[in-house]
C-alpha cells in the first residue's frame, strides 16, 4: 500500500493543544453564566459583540422591522431554500412511524415518536451571517413538531441581522434572541432570570460553541459535535485541478481552522490542485482566512488505488465528502464514516450548505463514525410502551420473567412477576413458585 502526503497541516499534538485552550475558556465561561445569569450574559455580549441592548429577546414589532429590511429578492431566495429543506424534512418525518404490534396473544408492544419539548437553535453570525443555519435547525425542529423553539444569533454590526431574523421567523421560531457564541449557548442551556432553559441544543458554531455544547451535554441533549467545517474531495483524473481547488477553498474560507483535504490517485491532479490553490488564493477575496486554513489544516494525500482512497476517507471521517470519480456509486456503497456525501462534479458542498434540501449541520472531528447529521429525527424521541391484555399472557410472561429475575439474583424483581402469576394464573402459586 502506497499512501503519501504531498501536503500536511498542523500535527495532531498542536491541534490538541489548541483544543485544550478552548476547553478551559469555555469551562470558566459556562460557570460564570450559571453563577450570574443575565449579568454574565450581558457582560459577555458587551465584551465579544459590543452589544448591550435593553433586552436580548426580539419583540414581534422588532422582528417585523428587521424583516422589512430584507429585499424582495433575498426574501424570495430564503423562501425557496426553506421550501426545499421543508420538503426533504417532511419526507424524513413521514418515514418515522409509530408502531404497535401484538408479539404474542395478549401482549401489545409499541413505540411513539415524541418531539423534544424545547430546543435552542444557535445560528452563527460572526465572520459570516449564516442565514442558512436558521433553516436547518429552526425549520427542521418545526417540521418535527417541537412546541418551543428558541433561536439565537449574534448581532452583526451592532444590530440583529435582518435576513437571519427573517429566516428564524419564517422557519417557525417562537423566541428569537440576539446573542452570540458561548453566551447564547450557555444561556439557552442553563437558563437565566429572563431565559427559560431548553431541553436540547442544536446548530453549528466555532470551536468555542462546539466545546460549550460538549460540556453541556448531559444537562441538555445536543444534536452532535459540529465544530469547524471540514471538507474532503475524493477525485481521480476524470476532473480537473480548478474544480478540486475551488471546492477545497470554498470551505476553507469558513475560518482559520477549517480542514480541507484532497484524496486522489492521480499525481498530476494532486500537483495541479496545489498549483491551482496558489493561483486562486492570490485573487480570492476571503484569502486572508482561507490561506491560513489551507496552510495549517490542508492535506493532499496521494494513493495508488481506489481501495486506499476509500480507506483513508473512512479513517478521516470528514464532515463534507465530495466524490468526483469514475465510480461515485462504488464510494456511496462503501463509505461508512462521514457527514454527508456530494456525488459527482455537478454537486457541491455550497449547494448542500444553502439550498438543495439536505441538512448542513453535520458531524466533525470524526464524529461521523457514530452519528449522522442533524435531521428531523434528532428532534424526536422514540419511546416504547407495553400492555398485557389477557390473564393467560400475564401468567405466561410472568413465569418467564420471574425465573430470569432470579437468575440474576433480583428477588424483588421476581416477586413483581410472581404476584401477576398468582393473581392472573388461575391457581395459587407460592412465593417464588413461578420460577419452578
C-alpha positions in Angstrom: 0.0 0.0 0.0 1.4 3.4 -1.0 -0.2 6.4 0.6 1.8 9.6 0.6 1.1 13.1 1.9 2.1 15.7 -0.6 1.0 18.4 1.9 0.0 18.1 5.6 -1.5 20.5 8.1 -0.7 21.1 11.7 0.5 18.0 13.6 -2.1 16.3 15.9 -0.3 17.5 19.1 -0.5 21.1 18.1 -4.2 20.7 17.3 -4.8 19.1 20.7 -3.1 22.0 22.4 -5.4 24.4 20.7 -8.4 22.3 21.8 -7.2 22.3 25.5 -7.1 26.1 25.5 -10.6 26.3 24.2 -11.8 23.8 26.8 -10.5 26.0 29.7 -12.1 29.2 28.4 -15.5 27.5 27.8 -15.5 25.9 31.3 -14.9 29.2 33.0 -17.5 31.0 30.9 -20.2 28.5 31.5 -19.5 28.6 35.2 -19.9 32.3 35.1 -23.2 32.2 33.3 -24.5 29.6 35.7 -23.5 31.7 38.7 -24.5 35.2 37.5 -27.2 34.5 34.9 -28.3 37.6 32.9 -25.5 39.8 34.3 -22.8 37.4 32.9 -24.6 37.1 29.6 -24.7 40.9 29.3 -21.1 41.2 30.2 -20.1 38.6 27.6 -22.3 40.2 24.9 -20.7 43.6 25.5 -17.2 42.2 25.5 -17.4 40.0 22.5 -20.1 41.6 20.3 -20.1 45.2 21.7 -23.8 44.8 22.1 -25.7 45.8 25.2 -29.4 46.4 24.4 -32.2 46.8 27.0 -33.3 43.2 26.2 -31.9 40.4 24.1 -35.2 38.9 23.0 -36.8 40.5 20.0 -40.4 41.6 20.2 -42.8 40.9 17.4 -42.5 44.5 16.2 -38.7 44.3 16.2 -39.0 41.1 14.2 -41.3 42.8 11.7 -39.0 45.8 11.5 -36.0 43.6 10.8 -37.8 41.6 8.1 -38.8 44.9 6.3 -35.1 45.5 5.7 -34.7 42.3 3.7 -35.0 42.9 -0.1 -37.8 41.2 -2.0 -35.2 39.0 -3.9 -33.5 37.9 -0.7 -36.8 37.0 0.8 -37.8 35.0 -2.2 -34.5 33.2 -2.1 -35.0 32.4 1.6 -38.5 31.1 1.0 -37.2 28.9 -1.9 -34.4 27.4 0.3 -36.9 26.7 3.1 -39.3 25.0 0.7 -36.5 22.6 -0.4 -35.4 21.9 3.2 -39.0 21.5 4.4 -39.9 19.1 1.6 -37.0 16.8 2.5 -37.6 17.1 6.2 -41.3 16.2 5.8 -40.3 13.2 3.8 -37.9 12.1 6.5 -40.6 12.7 9.2 -43.1 10.6 7.2 -40.6 7.7 7.2 -40.7 7.6 11.1 -43.9 5.9 12.1 -45.4 5.0 15.4 -45.8 1.2 15.7 -47.9 -1.2 17.7 -47.7 -4.9 17.4 -49.1 -8.0 19.2 -45.9 -10.1 19.8 -48.0 -13.0 21.2 -51.6 -13.3 22.2 -52.4 -10.7 24.8 -49.0 -8.9 24.7 -49.1 -5.5 23.0 -45.8 -3.6 22.4 -45.3 -0.3 20.6 -43.4 2.9 20.3 -44.3 6.6 19.8 -42.1 9.3 18.3 -42.5 12.3 20.6 -40.9 15.7 19.9 -38.4 17.1 22.3 -40.4 19.8 24.2 -38.0 22.7 23.8 -35.0 23.3 21.6 -32.3 26.0 21.4 -31.2 26.7 17.9 -27.9 28.5 17.5 -27.2 30.3 14.3 -23.6 31.5 13.7 -23.1 35.1 12.6 -19.6 36.2 13.5 -17.4 36.3 10.4 -20.3 35.3 8.1 -24.0 35.6 8.9 -25.1 32.0 8.5 -28.7 32.6 7.3 -29.0 29.0 6.1 -28.3 27.6 9.6 -31.7 29.0 10.7 -33.4 26.9 8.0 -31.5 23.8 9.1 -32.3 24.0 12.8 -35.4 26.0 13.3 -37.4 24.8 10.3 -36.4 21.2 10.9 -37.5 21.4 14.6 -40.7 22.9 13.4 -41.4 20.0 11.0 -40.7 17.6 13.9 -43.4 19.4 16.0 -41.2 20.8 18.7 -43.6 23.1 20.8 -41.0 25.6 21.9 -38.3 26.6 19.5 -35.8 29.2 20.8 -33.4 30.7 18.2 -30.3 32.9 18.8 -27.8 34.6 16.6 -25.1 37.2 17.3 -25.6 40.8 16.3 -24.0 41.9 13.1 -22.6 45.5 13.0 -24.4 46.1 16.3 -27.9 45.1 15.3 -29.9 41.9 14.6 -29.1 40.6 11.1 -32.3 41.1 9.1 -32.1 38.1 6.9 -31.2 35.8 9.8 -34.2 37.1 11.8 -36.4 36.6 8.7 -35.2 33.0 8.3 -35.8 32.3 12.0 -39.3 33.7 11.9 -40.3 32.1 8.7 -38.8 28.8 9.9 -41.1 28.8 13.0 -39.1 30.1 15.9 -41.2 31.0 19.0 -38.5 33.1 20.7 -35.7 35.0 18.9 -32.6 36.3 20.8 -29.8 38.5 19.6 -26.9 36.6 21.4 -23.8 35.1 20.1 -21.2 32.4 20.9 -20.8 30.8 24.3 -23.2 33.3 26.0 -26.0 32.2 23.7 -25.4 28.5 24.0 -24.9 28.8 27.8 -27.9 31.0 28.4 -30.2 28.7 26.4 -29.0 25.5 28.1 -28.5 26.8 31.7 -31.3 29.4 31.7 -31.1 32.9 33.3 -33.6 35.1 35.0 -35.1 36.0 31.6 -34.5 32.9 29.5 -36.1 29.6 30.4 -33.7 26.7 29.8 -34.2 24.4 26.9 -34.0 20.6 26.7 -31.8 20.4 23.7 -29.2 22.5 21.8 -28.6 22.3 18.1 -26.7 24.2 15.4 -23.1 24.7 14.2 -20.6 27.2 15.5 -17.0 27.9 16.1 -14.7 25.9 18.3 -16.0 27.6 21.4 -19.6 26.9 20.6 -18.8 23.3 19.8 -16.9 22.9 23.1 -19.7 24.6 25.0 -22.2 22.1 23.6 -19.8 19.2 24.5 -19.5 20.4 28.1 -23.3 21.0 28.4 -24.2 17.5 27.0 -26.0 15.5 29.7 -27.6 18.5 31.2 -29.2 19.1 27.8 -29.3 17.0 24.7 -27.3 18.1 21.7 -27.5 17.3 18.0 -23.9 16.4 17.5 -20.4 17.8 17.8 -20.4 20.3 15.0 -17.1 22.2 15.2 -15.2 24.0 12.4 -16.2 22.8 9.0 -14.3 20.1 7.2 -14.3 19.3 3.5 -12.8 16.4 1.6 -12.5 15.9 -2.1 -12.1 12.4 -3.4 -11.1 12.7 -7.0 -9.4 10.9 -9.9 -8.4 12.2 -13.3 -12.0 12.5 -14.5 -12.0 16.0 -13.1 -9.5 18.9 -13.3 -7.5 20.8 -10.8 -9.5 24.0 -11.0 -12.7 22.2 -9.8 -10.9 20.5 -6.9 -9.1 23.7 -5.8 -12.3 25.7 -5.9 -14.2 23.2 -3.8 -11.4 22.9 -1.2 -11.0 26.7 -0.8 -14.8 27.2 -0.9 -14.9 25.6 2.5 -11.5 26.7 3.8 -12.8 30.3 3.9 -15.1 29.4 6.8 -12.5 30.2 9.4 -8.8 29.9 10.3 -9.1 26.2 11.4 -11.2 24.6 8.7 -9.6 21.4 7.5 -9.6 20.7 3.7 -8.3 17.5 2.2 -7.8 16.1 -1.3 -7.5 12.4 -1.7 -6.6 11.2 -5.2 -4.8 8.5 -7.1 -3.6 11.0 -9.7 -0.2 12.7 -9.1 -0.9 15.1 -11.9 -4.2 16.1 -10.3 -2.6 16.4 -6.9 0.2 18.7 -8.1 -2.1 20.6 -10.3 -4.5 21.3 -7.5 -1.7 22.6 -5.3 -0.7 25.0 -8.0 -4.3 26.0 -8.7 -4.9 26.7 -5.0 -1.9 29.1 -5.0 -3.4 30.8 -8.1 -6.8 31.1 -6.5 -5.5 32.4 -3.2 -4.0 35.3 -5.0 -7.4 36.5 -6.1 -9.9 35.1 -3.6 -11.5 38.0 -1.6 -11.5 35.8 1.5 -7.9 34.6 1.0 -6.8 36.0 4.4 -8.9 33.4 6.1 -8.7 30.6 3.5 -4.9 30.8 3.2 -4.4 30.2 6.9 -6.8 27.3 7.0 -5.1 25.8 4.0 -1.7 26.3 5.4 -2.4 24.9 8.8 -5.2 22.4 8.1 -4.8 21.5 4.4 -3.9 18.0 3.2 -3.2 16.4 -0.1 -3.0 12.6 0.0 -1.9 10.6 -2.9 -2.9 6.9 -3.1 -2.2 4.1 -5.6 -5.7 2.5 -5.6 -9.4 3.3 -5.1 -9.4 0.9 -2.1 -6.7 3.0 -0.5 -8.6 6.2 -1.2 -11.7 4.6 0.4 -9.7 3.5 3.5 -8.2 6.9 4.1 -11.5 8.7 3.6 -13.3 6.4 6.1 -10.5 6.7 8.6 -10.6 10.5 8.5 -14.4 10.6 8.6 -14.7 14.2 7.4 -17.8 16.3 7.5 -18.3 17.0 3.8 -17.1 14.5 1.3 -17.2 15.3 -2.4 -16.7 12.3 -4.6 -15.8 13.1 -8.2 -14.5 9.8 -9.8 -15.4 7.3 -12.5 -17.1 5.2 -9.7 -19.1 7.5 -7.5 -21.7 4.8 -6.7 -18.9 2.5 -5.6 -17.9 5.0 -3.0 -21.6 5.6 -2.0 -21.9 1.9 -1.3 -18.7 1.6 0.7 -18.3 4.9 2.6 -19.4 4.4 6.2 -18.0 7.3 8.2 -18.7 10.9 7.1 -21.2 13.7 7.5 -22.7 14.0 4.0 -21.7 12.8 0.6 -21.8 15.0 -2.5 -21.7 12.8 -5.6 -20.4 13.8 -9.0 -18.9 17.1 -10.4 -22.3 18.7 -10.8 -22.8 18.5 -7.0 -21.1 20.7 -4.5 -21.0 21.5 -0.8 -22.1 25.1 -1.1 -25.5 23.9 -2.5 -25.8 21.5 0.4 -24.9 24.3 2.8 -27.5 26.7 1.5 -30.4 25.4 -0.6 -30.6 21.9 -2.0 -32.6 20.5 0.9 -30.4 18.2 3.0 -29.3 19.5 6.4 -25.9 21.2 6.7 -25.4 20.7 10.4 -23.0 17.7 10.2 -20.6 15.7 12.4 -16.9 16.9 12.5 -13.8 15.6 14.3 -14.5 12.0 13.3 -18.0 12.0 15.0 -19.3 10.7 11.6 -18.1 7.3 12.9 -21.0 7.1 15.3 -23.6 9.7 14.2 -25.1 11.3 11.2 -26.0 14.9 10.8 -29.0 16.9 12.1 -32.3 15.8 10.7 -35.9 15.8 11.7 -35.4 12.5 13.7 -32.9 14.3 16.0 -35.8 16.2 17.4 -37.9 13.1 18.1 -37.6 10.7 21.0 -38.7 7.2 20.3 -40.5 6.0 23.5 -41.7 2.4 23.9 -44.7 1.1 25.8 -46.3 -2.2 26.6 -49.7 -3.6 27.5 -50.8 -7.0 28.6 -54.4 -7.6 27.9 -55.2 -11.2 29.0 -54.8 -13.2 32.1 -53.0 -16.0 30.2 -50.4 -13.7 28.8 -49.8 -12.1 32.3 -49.2 -15.5 33.8 -47.0 -16.8 31.0 -44.8 -13.8 30.7 -44.7 -13.5 34.5 -43.4 -17.1 34.9 -40.6 -16.5 32.4 -39.8 -13.1 33.9 -39.6 -14.5 37.5 -37.2 -17.2 36.5 -35.0 -14.7 34.6 -35.0 -12.2 37.5 -33.9 -15.0 40.0 -31.2 -16.0 37.5 -29.7 -12.6 38.2 -30.4 -12.6 41.9 -33.2 -10.0 41.8 -35.7 -11.4 44.3 -37.8 -8.2 44.4 -38.0 -8.1 40.7 -39.1 -11.7 40.6 -41.9 -11.0 43.1 -43.3 -8.3 40.7 -43.7 -11.1 38.2 -44.9 -13.7 40.7 -47.8 -11.6 42.0 -49.1 -11.4 38.5 -48.8 -15.2 38.1 -50.7 -15.7 41.4 -53.5 -13.2 40.5 -54.0 -14.0 36.9 -52.7 -17.6 36.6 -55.9 -19.2 37.9 -54.1 -21.1 40.7 -52.4 -20.4 44.0 -48.7 -20.0 43.3 -46.5 -19.8 46.4 -43.8 -17.1 46.7 -41.2 -17.8 44.0 -43.4 -20.6 42.6 -43.4 -19.1 39.1 -39.8 -19.9 38.9 -40.4 -23.6 39.3 
